[in-house]
Amino acid sequence: MLRSFLAAVLLLAAAPALADESTFSITIKDHKFEPAELTIPANKKVTLVVKNDDRTMEEFESKELRREKVIPGGQEAKIHVGPLKPGRYEFFGEFNPKTARGWLVAK
């Protein structure tokens, strides 16, 4: 009984920390990111769900965010970023850098 009570207390204490992280979606389609510009909250951790609707793989890359993730065609990946200071952060597709470009705007 005491163990169950302590487990419940720990779970409730952790719940606000888990709820603090927001999720945002980006889609790769026709070798472009949609949306090409995404506004996220500044000074908070966020999760980007990047879905690749193309048949070919693409790499989500950002030197400013220090993130690289290859996403096979028809699949998706979760990328954790932040907390970011207010500003504009570029990302691009390594395999199609002329068309697959985008920005995260932290406000």
ZALUM-127451 format. One record per residue (C-alpha): x negated, y negated, z negated. Coordinates in steps of 0.5 Angstrom, whole numbers, plus 500, padded with zeros to 3 digits. Each point is the difference from the previous one (the first is absolute). Layout:
<nodes>
XYZ...
</nodes>
This chain:
<nodes>
500500500494495498497502507506498504501494496492498501501502508506496501497494496493500505505501506504494498493496499497502506507498504498492501493502502503504506505495502495494500498503507504498506500504507500497507501503506496499507501504506495501506504500506497500507493498497503494496501499493507498498501496497494496502500496494502502493501496494499503494500498492493497498497502494503507500498507502504502506501507505500499507504506504497500507504504504497502507505501505495501506498507502493498499496499494499493498495497494503495495494496499498493496493498498503495495505505497494505500505505503499505505505506502501504506508502501501505505506499505507501497497500493500495494495498495500496493495495499499496494498493500499494495501497496498494505499493499505496504497500507501503507496507501499503507501507502499504506500506504493503501502504506504494503497494497503495506507502499501503493498494496504497494500496493502501493502493497499500492505494497
</nodes>
